[in-house]
Amino acid sequence: MSEAKSQDGSTVTGYRELSFGEIGKMNQFKDISRQFIKLLREHVGDVRADWEATDWARQAEMDMKRACMAACRSVAKPDADC
């Protein structure tokens, strides 16, 4: 996976400049999310023949992505209309 270009928030409309601590928190949330999704995908490889288990795993991945996005938004605090 390629690394995202460093942003200070000043070039993205609707976002404020983030502190180093806030950036660190967001990166931790993203790292945890990536670890969870990696483990989940390994699990799907083990249960591929079980349609219901695979379906639940897909749902779990989407929920994790949504949770990560919400956690990052709680740190970044974008404008309310974003």
Secondary structure, 3 states (H helix, E strand, C coil): CCCCCCCCCCCCCCCCCCCHHHHHHHHHHHHHHHHHHHHHHHHHHHCCCCHHHHHHHHHHHHHHHHHHHHHHHHHHCCCCCC
